[in-house]
């Protein structure tokens, strides 16, 4: 979904809109799944990265600008624990018990008219 809103900076507000958000690349160079007896499943993803392209525009009382942006997020680490209980019908259900995510680097390139 598109993102829009405003932020207050110094002498006035900055109105922004981010649209046409597309994840263009996702890489998982290191991933593992293991069973945790009596609990469920542990998923570990290491050193992942993703690239996101989007349109953006901003407007203040002094100027306005718009363009395209590419965001590259790298050194992403995720550890998630899923529980796997049986539901009322005897089928296995999956629910997220815990999740921890960290990212190391974020590179943002803005291409605009100004």
C-alpha positions as CSV (number, residue, x, y, z in Angstrom):
1,X,0.0,0.0,0.0
2,X,1.0,3.6,-0.5
3,X,2.3,5.6,2.4
4,X,1.4,9.3,3.0
5,X,1.5,11.8,5.8
6,X,3.4,14.7,7.2
7,X,6.2,15.5,9.5
8,X,7.0,18.7,11.4
9,X,10.4,20.1,10.7
10,X,11.7,23.5,11.9
11,X,9.6,26.2,10.2
12,X,6.8,24.0,8.8
13,X,5.4,20.7,7.8
14,X,6.6,18.4,5.1
15,X,3.9,16.5,3.4
16,X,5.0,13.2,1.7
17,X,3.6,10.4,-0.4
18,X,5.4,7.2,-1.3
19,X,3.6,5.1,-3.9
20,X,4.1,2.2,-6.3
21,X,6.2,0.3,-3.8
22,X,7.8,-2.8,-5.3
23,X,10.1,-5.3,-3.8
24,X,12.4,-6.1,-6.8
25,X,15.0,-8.4,-5.2
26,X,15.2,-10.7,-2.2
27,X,18.2,-12.8,-1.4
28,X,18.6,-15.4,1.4
29,X,22.2,-16.6,1.2
30,X,22.0,-18.4,4.5
31,X,18.8,-20.0,5.8
32,X,18.0,-22.9,8.1
33,X,15.0,-24.6,9.6
34,X,15.2,-26.9,12.7
35,X,12.8,-28.7,14.9
36,X,12.5,-27.7,18.5
37,X,11.1,-30.8,20.4
38,X,7.8,-30.0,22.2
39,X,7.7,-26.5,20.8
40,X,7.7,-26.3,17.0
41,X,10.0,-24.9,14.3
42,X,12.9,-22.5,14.4
43,X,13.7,-20.5,11.2
44,X,17.0,-18.6,11.0
45,X,17.9,-16.4,8.1
46,X,21.3,-14.8,8.0
47,X,22.8,-12.0,5.9
48,X,19.7,-11.5,3.7
49,X,19.1,-8.5,1.5
50,X,16.3,-6.8,-0.4
51,X,15.8,-4.0,-2.9
52,X,12.7,-1.9,-3.0
53,X,11.8,0.6,-5.8
54,X,9.2,3.3,-5.3
55,X,7.9,6.7,-6.4
56,X,8.0,9.6,-3.9
57,X,6.9,13.2,-3.7
58,X,7.2,15.9,-1.0
59,X,5.8,19.3,-0.5
60,X,6.6,22.1,1.9
61,X,5.5,25.7,2.0
62,X,8.7,26.6,0.1
63,X,9.1,23.9,-2.5
64,X,7.8,20.6,-3.9
65,X,9.7,17.7,-5.6
66,X,9.1,14.2,-6.8
67,X,10.9,11.3,-8.3
68,X,11.9,7.6,-8.0
69,X,13.8,6.0,-5.2
70,X,15.7,2.7,-4.6
71,X,16.2,1.4,-1.1
72,X,18.7,-1.4,-0.6
73,X,18.6,-3.1,2.8
74,X,21.4,-5.6,3.6
75,X,22.8,-7.6,6.5
76,X,19.3,-8.6,7.6
77,X,19.1,-11.3,10.2
78,X,15.8,-13.0,11.2
79,X,15.1,-15.6,13.9
80,X,11.5,-16.8,14.2
81,X,10.0,-19.5,16.3
82,X,6.7,-21.1,15.2
83,X,4.5,-23.3,17.5
84,X,2.8,-26.3,15.8
85,X,-0.1,-27.4,18.1
86,X,-3.0,-29.5,16.9
87,X,-6.3,-27.7,16.3
88,X,-9.7,-29.0,17.4
89,X,-10.0,-31.2,14.3
90,X,-6.6,-32.8,14.9
91,X,-4.8,-30.9,12.1
92,X,-1.5,-29.1,12.7
93,X,-1.8,-25.4,13.1
94,X,1.1,-23.0,12.8
95,X,1.4,-19.7,14.7
96,X,4.3,-17.3,15.2
97,X,5.6,-17.4,18.8
98,X,8.5,-15.0,18.6
99,X,10.4,-13.1,15.9
100,X,13.6,-11.0,16.1
101,X,14.9,-9.1,13.1
102,X,17.9,-6.8,12.7
103,X,19.3,-5.0,9.7
104,X,22.8,-3.7,9.3
105,X,22.9,-1.3,6.3
106,X,20.3,0.8,4.5
107,X,21.2,2.6,1.3
108,X,18.7,5.1,-0.1
109,X,19.0,6.6,-3.6
110,X,16.7,9.5,-4.4
111,X,16.3,10.6,-8.0
112,X,14.2,13.8,-8.3
113,X,13.7,16.9,-10.3
114,X,15.7,19.0,-7.9
